């Protein structure tokens, strides 16, 4: 408390001081406080764009946009993966540290021979090695498909 003189000058009056600490929004009506858990990062793939080129093989190239939809920055660089359940090949790309709301575009590609069908189903997965403890570990993937020319 703080000491102040009363209006009549006889003695001291203790006046409580108020300290407020905010820790962000609470969930389900719970009161926030010093013991509230800190937030977490959450990487997700929000967009994929793909092209297919022909040379001696077909090459699928994917531009994937990865966003941190959590409320904390990612603590480390992590890896994203492009894979296909219908065709051989995969690729990895580093995803740097992302602040909350920040996004980055990575480019991944793989090639396959003409003996495989020209249409490819693929998946891009953020944080493929689970290096980050995320708010939601089940929203890291986005699927796509492309049909390459014959």
C-alpha positions in Angstrom: 0.0 0.0 0.0 0.9 3.7 -0.1 0.7 6.2 2.7 -1.3 9.3 2.2 -2.4 12.0 4.7 -6.2 12.1 5.4 -8.0 15.4 4.7 -8.1 16.4 8.4 -4.4 15.8 8.9 -4.8 13.3 11.8 -2.8 10.1 11.1 -2.1 8.1 8.0 -4.5 6.1 5.8 -3.3 3.0 3.9 -4.4 3.0 0.3 -3.9 -0.3 -1.6 -2.1 -0.1 -4.9 -3.4 -2.3 -7.7 -1.2 -4.3 -9.9 -2.6 -6.0 -13.0 -0.9 -8.7 -15.1 -2.5 -9.9 -18.3 -1.5 -13.1 -19.9 -3.8 -13.0 -22.9 -7.3 -14.4 -23.5 -8.5 -17.2 -21.3 -10.2 -20.3 -22.5 -13.8 -21.3 -21.6 -14.2 -18.5 -19.1 -11.2 -19.4 -17.0 -9.4 -16.6 -15.3 -6.0 -15.8 -16.7 -3.1 -15.5 -14.2 0.5 -16.1 -13.5 0.0 -19.9 -13.7 -1.7 -19.8 -17.1 0.1 -21.9 -19.7 2.0 -19.9 -22.4 0.7 -20.1 -26.0 2.2 -22.2 -28.7 3.3 -22.1 -32.3 1.2 -23.9 -34.9 2.4 -24.5 -38.4 0.0 -25.3 -41.2 0.1 -25.4 -45.0 -2.4 -22.8 -46.2 -1.8 -23.0 -50.0 -0.1 -25.2 -52.6 0.5 -24.3 -56.3 2.0 -26.9 -58.6 3.4 -27.1 -62.1 4.7 -30.0 -64.1 7.6 -29.8 -66.6 8.9 -32.4 -69.1 12.4 -33.2 -69.9 13.7 -36.8 -69.8 11.3 -37.2 -66.9 8.2 -35.5 -65.6 9.1 -33.1 -62.8 6.4 -31.8 -60.3 7.3 -28.6 -58.6 5.2 -27.3 -55.7 5.2 -23.8 -54.1 3.8 -24.3 -50.6 2.8 -21.5 -48.3 3.4 -22.4 -44.7 1.9 -20.2 -41.9 2.3 -20.0 -38.1 -1.3 -19.7 -37.0 -0.3 -20.1 -33.3 0.3 -17.3 -30.8 4.0 -17.9 -30.2 7.0 -18.0 -32.6 8.4 -21.3 -33.8 11.5 -21.9 -31.6 13.6 -23.6 -34.3 14.0 -24.1 -38.0 12.0 -27.1 -39.1 11.5 -29.2 -42.3 8.6 -29.5 -44.7 8.2 -32.5 -47.0 6.6 -33.1 -50.4 5.6 -36.8 -51.0 3.3 -38.8 -53.1 1.5 -42.0 -52.3 1.1 -42.8 -56.0 4.6 -41.9 -57.4 8.2 -42.4 -56.2 10.2 -39.5 -55.0 10.0 -36.8 -52.3 11.7 -33.6 -51.4 12.4 -31.6 -48.2 12.8 -27.8 -47.6 13.8 -25.9 -44.5 11.2 -23.6 -42.9 12.8 -20.8 -40.9 11.6 -19.4 -37.6 8.1 -17.9 -38.1 6.5 -15.3 -35.8 2.7 -15.6 -35.1 0.8 -14.9 -38.2 3.9 -15.0 -40.4 4.1 -17.1 -43.5 6.7 -18.3 -46.0 6.7 -19.9 -49.4 8.9 -22.9 -50.0 9.6 -24.7 -53.2 9.8 -28.5 -53.5 10.0 -30.9 -56.4 10.5 -34.5 -57.5 10.8 -36.3 -60.8 9.4 -39.5 -62.1 9.7 -41.5 -65.3 7.1 -41.7 -68.1 6.3 -45.3 -67.0 4.2 -43.8 -64.2 0.7 -42.3 -64.8 0.8 -38.6 -65.7 -1.5 -37.6 -62.8 0.1 -37.2 -59.4 -1.5 -36.9 -56.0 0.8 -35.3 -53.5 1.0 -34.1 -49.9 3.0 -31.2 -48.4 3.6 -31.6 -44.7 5.0 -28.9 -42.4 7.2 -29.8 -39.4 7.5 -33.3 -40.9 9.9 -34.5 -38.1 7.8 -33.0 -35.3 10.6 -30.7 -34.1 8.1 -28.2 -32.7 5.5 -28.8 -30.0 2.4 -27.2 -31.7 -1.0 -26.2 -30.5 -2.5 -28.7 -33.1 -0.3 -31.5 -34.4 -2.9 -32.7 -36.8 -3.2 -29.7 -39.1 0.3 -29.9 -40.7 -0.7 -31.3 -44.1 -2.3 -30.2 -47.4 -3.0 -32.5 -50.3 -2.9 -31.6 -54.0 -2.9 -33.1 -57.4 -1.6 -32.3 -60.9 -1.8 -34.0 -64.3 1.4 -33.7 -66.3 1.4 -33.6 -70.1 2.1 -36.9 -71.9 
